[in-house]
């Protein structure tokens, strides 16, 4: 992985902390909208982490592919992944 590992780990640890908080909110029978807002905040952090990883993939893995065929395969993988994100 070519993305900034420290940044990715920080984002993922933050998301994990938010998920722990959400679990506690559910266990405490907290207000639905409050839980939903925390879920959306967690999704946003995970999306930021994914964006960082995919950007690094384009900048390093795709760009440094040895042959045109390998580059095409990596671009196809990226397009497939992007399609899953945009469902």
Secondary structure as GFF3:
##gff-version 3
##sequence-region A 1 87
A	DSSP	alpha_helix	5	27	.	.	.	ID=ss1
A	DSSP	alpha_helix	32	56	.	.	.	ID=ss2
A	DSSP	pi_helix	57	62	.	.	.	ID=ss3
A	DSSP	alpha_helix	68	85	.	.	.	ID=ss4
###
